[in-house]
Amino acid sequence: MIAKHLGLPRTKGAEGFLAAIIIDALGSGLFVPFSLLYFHVAASLPLVNVGFALSTAAICTIPIVFLAGLLVDRFSARHIVIAAQVLQGCGVLGYLLVNNIFSLVVYASLALIGQRLFWSSYFVLIADLATKEERDRWYGLAGAAQSIGIGVGGLASGFLVASSGLIGYHLIVGVDALSFFLAALLLLFSLRKPGRQSSSQPQSTGYRLVLQDWPFLALTATNIIFAIGSMLLGIGIPLHLEALKVPVWVVGAIFAFNTVLLATIQTLIVRLLEPYRRTRILMLAGVLWSGWCLLCTLALAIPSVVLIPYLFGITCIYSLAELMHAPTSNALAAAASPEALRGRYLALFQFAWSIASILTPGLFTLLFAMNTSLPWLSAALLLLVASFALFLLERRLPTHAVRPSAMSADQERVG
């Protein structure tokens, strides 16, 4: 009963999956904060070259997203997630051998192939594990578990590097690689097999049927804008706080504060939102992000004596939008996808994040160089447009995807 009120789904048979999520996130939390510095300090590579090599690997592996969708529908999400974890582990383990740019591109490409396979199949696996009524809760719980792992890993990485120097850098890489292998083993031996194993849909159709579903394409397009909004905390806030001349520690403190909120109240927020339409929840998230962007602009006029509390206050608005958007958007996309083609549908939906990750850094820095308020005002307008577009799109999406609570009520009355 307590678990139900906290927004937790039924997890019987999926304990290994949850453990794998936390272990995976713990390893990533260890390495990601020092990913650039590792190659600079441990491999003695110039930072500019490191950035170029990682960007090259990222761009070259983008097509893997579409291959992943086909593989998921052919072999099942569970198998692809396991393969993705092994590939990521091998790639990260190879980082210990990097001593030039070429080897960095090779091992980074291997790790990124695994990463793109993972994110293109991971949300399908959750949809397969969860009942239709509990998908939002499962996506919420998975997000909270990842936040816990990343938060703990981030704290531990700082301690290891500060206390052990160069050895600490090698340790975080080794532990990150080990976390992927452990997660793969857990998924292989302890995860009950999901109900949907593979597709009977002819594979020759490729993405043709997906690309003919224009309401889903429009949903994916709006998610590009929402993904940009989600990325602005990590990309925009460090630059903005530097312009505001606040102490450097505030950046890390705001990130930690956001992580704590995601880890502690994600499932509760999902439970509170269950009676409402998923599209309306996403629209409200877009409006909240838009308001947060405007409040970031207003920070330029806030007196310095209250600026830091103000920044933490508006971070609550950003975090609430993220808490609403992440589980709801994935549950909506999964419910709007035909089961036999779910791998391809969700791979395309997750591709929105790849597009946003390419666009956001360049556009934000370009607009920020023109005027510190310009990127925030532009993002606020885009998010409002995306929210309104979702309102217009609502009637075109499957009813059971938009209003799962109504469908459940109908089923109960029939029963």
C-alpha positions as CSV (number, residue, x, y, z in Angstrom):
1,M,0.0,0.0,0.0
2,I,2.8,2.4,0.9
3,A,4.6,1.6,-2.4
4,K,1.4,2.4,-4.3
5,H,1.0,5.8,-2.6
6,L,4.7,6.6,-3.4
7,G,4.0,5.9,-7.1
8,L,6.1,2.7,-7.2
9,P,5.1,0.0,-9.7
10,R,5.1,-3.8,-9.0
11,T,8.7,-4.9,-9.4
12,K,8.4,-8.6,-8.8
13,G,10.7,-10.4,-11.2
14,A,12.5,-7.2,-12.2
15,E,14.8,-6.7,-9.2
16,G,17.8,-7.5,-11.4
17,F,16.8,-4.9,-13.9
18,L,16.6,-2.2,-11.2
19,A,20.0,-3.3,-9.8
20,A,21.5,-3.2,-13.3
21,I,20.1,0.4,-13.9
22,I,21.7,1.6,-10.6
23,I,25.1,-0.1,-11.3
24,D,25.2,1.3,-14.9
25,A,24.4,4.8,-13.7
26,L,26.9,4.6,-10.8
27,G,29.7,3.8,-13.3
28,S,28.6,6.6,-15.6
29,G,28.4,9.0,-12.7
30,L,32.0,8.2,-11.9
31,F,33.4,8.7,-15.4
32,V,31.3,11.4,-17.1
33,P,32.3,14.4,-14.9
34,F,36.0,13.7,-15.8
35,S,35.6,12.3,-19.3
36,L,37.4,15.2,-21.0
37,L,40.0,15.6,-18.3
38,Y,40.8,11.9,-18.2
39,F,42.1,12.0,-21.8
40,H,44.0,15.2,-21.1
41,V,45.6,14.2,-17.8
42,A,46.0,10.4,-18.2
43,A,46.6,10.2,-21.9
44,S,48.3,13.6,-22.3
45,L,46.1,14.7,-25.2
46,P,45.3,18.3,-25.9
47,L,41.7,19.2,-24.8
48,V,40.9,20.6,-28.3
49,N,41.9,17.3,-29.9
50,V,40.0,15.4,-27.3
51,G,36.8,17.4,-28.0
52,F,37.3,17.0,-31.8
53,A,37.8,13.2,-31.5
54,L,34.7,12.7,-29.3
55,S,32.6,14.9,-31.6
56,T,33.7,12.9,-34.6
57,A,32.8,9.6,-32.9
58,A,29.4,11.0,-31.9
59,I,28.5,12.2,-35.4
60,C,29.7,9.0,-37.1
61,T,27.6,6.7,-34.8
62,I,24.3,8.6,-35.2
63,P,23.0,6.1,-37.8
64,I,23.2,3.3,-35.3
65,V,20.0,4.7,-33.7
66,F,17.9,3.5,-36.7
67,L,19.7,0.2,-36.9
68,A,18.9,-0.3,-33.3
69,G,15.2,0.0,-33.9
70,L,15.3,-2.8,-36.5
71,L,17.4,-5.0,-34.2
72,V,15.0,-4.5,-31.3
73,D,12.0,-5.5,-33.3
74,R,13.9,-8.5,-34.7
75,F,15.7,-9.9,-31.6
76,S,13.9,-8.2,-28.6
77,A,14.9,-5.2,-26.5
78,R,16.4,-7.4,-23.7
79,H,19.0,-8.9,-26.0
80,I,20.0,-5.5,-27.6
81,V,20.3,-3.9,-24.1
82,I,22.6,-6.7,-23.0
83,A,24.7,-6.4,-26.2
84,A,24.8,-2.6,-25.7
85,Q,26.2,-2.9,-22.2
86,V,28.9,-5.3,-23.4
87,L,29.9,-2.9,-26.2
88,Q,30.0,0.1,-23.8
89,G,32.1,-1.9,-21.3
90,C,34.6,-2.9,-24.0
91,G,34.8,0.7,-25.3
92,V,35.4,2.2,-21.9
93,L,37.9,-0.5,-21.0
94,G,39.8,0.5,-24.1
95,Y,40.1,4.1,-22.8
96,L,42.9,2.7,-20.5
97,L,44.9,2.0,-23.7
98,V,44.3,5.4,-25.4
99,N,47.6,7.2,-26.2
100,N,46.7,9.1,-29.4
101,I,43.8,10.6,-31.2
102,F,43.2,7.7,-33.5
103,S,42.9,5.2,-30.7
104,L,40.5,7.6,-28.9
105,V,38.2,7.8,-31.9
106,V,38.2,4.0,-32.2
107,Y,37.4,3.2,-28.6
108,A,35.0,6.2,-28.2
109,S,33.1,5.0,-31.4
110,L,32.8,1.5,-29.8
111,A,31.5,3.0,-26.6
112,L,29.1,5.3,-28.4
113,I,27.7,2.5,-30.6
114,G,26.9,0.7,-27.4
115,Q,25.4,3.9,-25.9
116,R,23.2,4.5,-28.9
117,L,22.0,0.9,-29.0
118,F,21.3,1.2,-25.3
119,W,19.1,4.3,-25.4
120,S,17.3,3.1,-28.5
121,S,16.3,-0.2,-26.8
122,Y,16.2,0.6,-23.0
123,F,12.9,2.4,-23.1
124,V,11.4,-0.4,-25.2
125,L,12.6,-2.9,-22.6
126,I,10.8,-0.9,-19.9
127,A,7.6,-0.8,-22.0
128,D,7.8,-4.6,-22.4
129,L,8.4,-5.2,-18.7
130,A,5.6,-3.0,-17.5
131,T,1.9,-3.4,-17.7
132,K,0.1,-0.8,-19.8
133,E,-1.3,0.7,-16.6
134,E,2.1,1.1,-14.9
135,R,4.3,2.3,-17.7
136,D,4.4,5.9,-16.4
137,R,5.4,4.5,-12.9
138,W,8.1,2.3,-14.4
139,Y,9.6,5.1,-16.4
140,G,9.5,7.2,-13.3
141,L,11.2,4.5,-11.1
142,A,13.8,3.9,-13.7
143,G,14.6,7.6,-13.9
144,A,14.9,7.9,-10.1
145,A,17.2,4.8,-10.0
146,Q,19.4,6.4,-12.6
147,S,19.5,9.7,-10.7
148,I,20.6,7.9,-7.5
149,G,23.4,6.0,-9.3
150,I,24.6,9.1,-11.1
151,G,24.5,11.2,-8.0
152,V,26.5,8.7,-5.9
153,G,28.9,8.1,-8.7
154,G,29.5,11.8,-9.2
155,L,30.3,12.3,-5.5
156,A,32.6,9.3,-5.4
157,S,34.5,10.3,-8.6
158,G,35.5,13.7,-7.1
159,F,36.8,11.9,-3.9
160,L,38.8,9.3,-6.0
161,V,40.5,11.8,-8.2
162,A,41.2,14.3,-5.4
163,S,42.7,11.6,-3.1
164,S,44.5,9.4,-5.7
165,G,45.5,11.6,-8.5
166,L,46.4,9.8,-11.7
167,I,45.5,6.4,-10.2
168,G,42.1,7.8,-9.4
169,Y,41.5,8.6,-13.1
170,H,42.4,5.0,-14.0
171,L,40.2,3.7,-11.2
172,I,37.1,5.6,-12.4
173,V,37.5,4.3,-15.9
174,G,38.0,0.7,-14.7
175,V,35.0,0.8,-12.4
176,D,32.9,2.4,-15.2
177,A,33.8,-0.5,-17.6
178,L,33.1,-3.1,-14.8
179,S,29.7,-1.5,-14.2
180,F,28.6,-2.2,-17.8
181,F,29.7,-5.8,-17.6
182,L,28.0,-6.4,-14.3
183,A,24.8,-4.8,-15.6
184,A,24.9,-7.0,-18.6
185,L,25.3,-10.1,-16.4
186,L,22.4,-9.1,-14.2
187,L,20.1,-8.6,-17.2
188,L,21.2,-11.9,-18.7
189,F,20.6,-14.1,-15.7
190,S,18.2,-12.4,-13.3
191,L,15.7,-10.5,-15.6
192,R,12.5,-12.4,-16.3
193,K,11.8,-12.5,-20.0
194,P,9.4,-9.7,-21.2
195,G,6.2,-10.7,-22.8
196,R,7.2,-9.3,-26.3
197,Q,10.2,-11.2,-27.5
198,S,10.4,-10.4,-31.2
199,S,8.3,-9.1,-34.0
200,S,6.3,-11.0,-36.6
201,Q,6.2,-7.9,-38.7
202,P,8.0,-8.3,-42.0
203,Q,11.4,-6.7,-41.7
204,S,11.5,-5.5,-45.3
205,T,9.2,-2.6,-44.3
206,G,12.1,-0.9,-42.5
207,Y,10.9,2.5,-41.3
208,R,8.3,3.0,-44.0
209,L,5.3,2.4,-41.8
210,V,6.8,4.6,-39.1
211,L,7.4,7.5,-41.4
212,Q,3.8,7.3,-42.7
213,D,2.5,7.8,-39.2
214,W,2.6,11.6,-39.3
215,P,1.0,12.2,-35.8
216,F,3.9,10.3,-34.3
217,L,6.4,12.2,-36.4
218,A,4.9,15.4,-35.2
219,L,5.1,14.2,-31.6
220,T,8.8,13.4,-32.1
221,A,9.3,16.9,-33.6
222,T,7.8,18.5,-30.5
223,N,10.0,16.3,-28.3
224,I,13.1,17.9,-30.0
225,I,12.1,21.2,-28.5
226,F,11.3,19.7,-25.1
227,A,14.7,17.9,-25.2
228,I,16.4,21.3,-25.8
229,G,14.6,22.6,-22.8
230,S,15.8,19.7,-20.7
231,M,19.4,20.2,-21.8
232,L,19.5,23.9,-20.9
233,L,20.4,23.3,-17.3
234,G,23.6,21.5,-18.1
235,I,24.6,23.6,-21.1
236,G,23.2,27.0,-20.3
237,I,23.4,27.5,-16.6
238,P,27.2,27.3,-16.2
239,L,27.7,30.1,-18.8
240,H,24.8,32.1,-17.4
241,L,26.1,31.9,-13.8
242,E,29.5,33.0,-15.0
243,A,27.9,36.0,-16.5
244,L,26.0,36.6,-13.3
245,K,29.4,36.5,-11.4
246,V,28.2,34.0,-8.7
247,P,30.7,31.7,-6.9
248,V,31.8,28.7,-8.9
249,W,30.5,26.3,-6.3
250,V,26.9,27.3,-7.1
251,V,27.0,25.5,-10.4
252,G,27.7,22.1,-8.8
253,A,25.3,22.8,-6.0
254,I,22.5,23.5,-8.4
255,F,23.2,20.3,-10.3
256,A,23.3,18.3,-7.1
257,F,20.0,19.9,-5.9
258,N,18.3,19.0,-9.2
259,T,19.6,15.4,-8.9
260,V,18.3,15.0,-5.4
261,L,14.8,16.2,-6.5
262,L,14.8,13.7,-9.4
263,A,15.9,10.9,-7.2
264,T,13.5,11.5,-4.3
265,I,10.2,12.6,-5.7
266,Q,10.1,11.3,-9.3
267,T,7.7,8.4,-8.5
268,L,5.5,10.5,-6.3
269,I,5.1,13.1,-9.1
270,V,4.1,10.3,-11.5
271,R,1.4,9.1,-9.1
272,L,-0.1,12.5,-8.7
273,L,-0.2,13.0,-12.4
274,E,-1.8,9.7,-13.3
275,P,-5.4,11.0,-13.6
276,Y,-4.5,13.6,-16.3
277,R,-3.9,13.3,-20.0
278,R,-0.3,12.7,-20.9
279,T,-0.4,15.4,-23.6
280,R,-1.6,18.0,-21.1
281,I,1.2,17.0,-18.6
282,L,3.8,17.6,-21.4
283,M,2.2,20.9,-22.3
284,L,2.5,22.0,-18.7
285,A,6.1,20.9,-18.6
286,G,6.8,23.0,-21.6
287,V,5.1,26.0,-20.1
288,L,7.1,25.5,-16.9
289,W,10.4,25.3,-18.8
290,S,9.5,28.4,-20.7
291,G,8.8,30.2,-17.5
292,W,12.1,29.0,-16.1
293,C,13.9,30.4,-19.1
294,L,12.3,33.8,-18.6
295,L,13.2,33.7,-14.9
296,C,16.8,33.0,-15.8
297,T,16.8,36.1,-17.9
298,L,15.3,38.1,-15.0
299,A,18.2,36.9,-12.8
300,L,20.3,39.6,-14.5
301,A,18.2,42.2,-12.6
302,I,18.1,40.4,-9.2
303,P,20.2,42.0,-6.4
304,S,23.3,39.9,-5.6
305,V,22.3,39.5,-1.9
306,V,19.3,37.3,-2.9
307,L,20.6,36.0,-6.2
308,I,21.7,32.6,-5.0
309,P,18.5,31.7,-3.2
310,Y,16.6,32.9,-6.3
311,L,18.6,30.6,-8.5
312,F,17.8,27.6,-6.3
313,G,14.2,28.6,-6.3
314,I,13.8,28.7,-10.0
315,T,15.7,25.4,-10.3
316,C,12.7,23.9,-8.6
317,I,10.6,25.0,-11.6
318,Y,13.1,23.4,-14.0
319,S,13.2,20.2,-12.0
320,L,9.4,20.0,-11.8
321,A,9.2,20.2,-15.6
322,E,11.8,17.5,-15.9
323,L,10.0,15.3,-13.4
324,M,6.8,15.7,-15.5
325,H,8.3,15.4,-18.9
326,A,10.7,12.4,-18.7
327,P,8.4,9.5,-17.7
328,T,5.3,10.9,-19.4
329,S,6.9,11.5,-22.8
330,N,8.4,8.0,-22.9
331,A,5.1,6.4,-21.8
332,L,3.2,8.4,-24.4
333,A,5.5,7.4,-27.2
334,A,5.5,3.7,-26.1
335,A,1.7,3.6,-25.9
336,A,1.3,5.4,-29.3
337,S,3.6,2.7,-30.9
338,P,2.3,-0.5,-32.5
339,E,3.7,-3.4,-30.5
340,A,5.3,-5.1,-33.5
341,L,7.1,-1.9,-34.5
342,R,7.8,-0.5,-31.1
343,G,11.6,-0.8,-31.5
344,R,11.5,1.4,-34.6
345,Y,9.0,3.9,-33.2
346,L,10.9,4.5,-30.0
347,A,14.3,4.6,-31.7
348,L,12.9,7.4,-33.9
349,F,11.5,9.1,-30.8
350,Q,14.8,8.9,-29.0
351,F,16.5,10.3,-32.1
352,A,15.0,13.6,-31.0
353,W,17.5,13.7,-28.2
354,S,20.4,13.2,-30.6
355,I,19.2,16.1,-32.7
356,A,18.8,18.3,-29.6
357,S,22.2,17.4,-28.4
358,I,23.7,18.5,-31.7
359,L,21.7,21.7,-31.9
360,T,21.7,23.0,-28.4
361,P,25.4,23.7,-27.6
362,G,26.1,25.5,-30.8
363,L,22.9,27.5,-30.9
364,F,23.0,28.5,-27.2
365,T,26.6,29.7,-27.4
366,L,26.0,31.6,-30.6
367,L,23.0,33.4,-29.2
368,F,24.7,33.9,-25.8
369,A,27.6,35.6,-27.6
370,M,25.2,38.1,-29.1
371,N,23.3,38.8,-25.9
372,T,23.1,36.9,-22.7
373,S,19.3,37.1,-22.6
374,L,18.8,36.0,-26.3
375,P,19.1,32.2,-25.9
376,W,16.8,32.1,-22.9
377,L,14.1,34.2,-24.6
378,S,14.4,32.1,-27.8
379,A,14.1,28.9,-25.8
380,A,11.1,30.2,-23.9
381,L,9.3,31.0,-27.2
382,L,10.1,27.7,-28.8
383,L,8.8,25.8,-25.7
384,L,5.5,27.7,-25.8
385,V,5.2,26.9,-29.5
386,A,5.9,23.2,-28.9
387,S,3.3,23.1,-26.1
388,F,0.7,24.7,-28.3
389,A,1.6,22.3,-31.2
390,L,1.0,19.4,-28.8
391,F,-2.4,20.8,-27.9
392,L,-3.3,20.7,-31.6
393,L,-1.8,17.2,-32.0
394,E,-3.7,15.7,-29.1
395,R,-6.8,14.6,-31.1
396,R,-4.6,12.9,-33.7
397,L,-2.9,10.6,-31.2
398,P,-4.4,7.3,-30.0
399,T,-6.9,7.8,-27.2
400,H,-5.4,5.0,-25.1
401,A,-2.0,6.7,-25.3
402,V,-3.3,10.1,-24.4
403,R,-5.6,9.1,-21.6
404,P,-4.5,5.7,-20.0
405,S,-6.6,6.3,-16.9
406,A,-9.8,6.6,-18.9
407,M,-9.1,3.4,-20.7
408,S,-8.4,1.6,-17.4
409,A,-11.7,2.8,-16.0
410,D,-13.5,1.6,-19.1
411,Q,-11.9,-1.8,-18.7
412,E,-12.9,-2.0,-15.0
413,R,-16.5,-1.2,-15.9
414,V,-16.6,-3.9,-18.6
415,G,-15.0,-6.4,-16.2
